[in-house]
Amino acid sequence: MYAGQKAIRPYWRNYFDQTDALVYVIDCSDRRRIDETGAELQELLQEERLAGVPLLVFANKQDLLNAMKEDEVGFNNPVFSVPLDTCCITLLCAYAPI
């Protein structure tokens, strides 16, 4: 499992050799960072050790009114141009009640 903070992203590469699938979670309520998110995803997809690894993109926080929908974070968005044969985008609302 990889976390998204910039400070630890360089460590992601330590785990690529044993990766069977990649799950990428997008915060769909954070429109300011969508370009950064897409750039990080594109960088991951250029990694040779991840070539052909299936990709599941969770478009999270769909319960929020301002959340981007699938057409904004999906294959129609050039920021997320990914190989269609190995990718699936799923809308998601993951939260833990207090």
MOURBEL-V772713 format. One line per field, one symbol per residue. ss: DSSP state (~ for helix, > for strand, _ for the rest). burial: b if it has 16 or more other C-alpha atoms within 10 Angstrom, else e. A space follows every 50 residues. Layout:
BEGIN
ss: ???
burial: ???
END
This chain:
BEGIN
ss: _____~~~~~~~~~~~~~__>>>>>>>___~~~~~~~~~~~~~~~~_~~~ ___>>>>>>>_________~~~~____~~~___~~~>>>>>_______
burial: eeeeeeeeeeeeeeebeeeeebebbbbbbeeeebeebbebbeebbeeeeb eeebbbbbbbbbeeeebbebebbbbeeebbebeeeebbbebbeeeeee
END
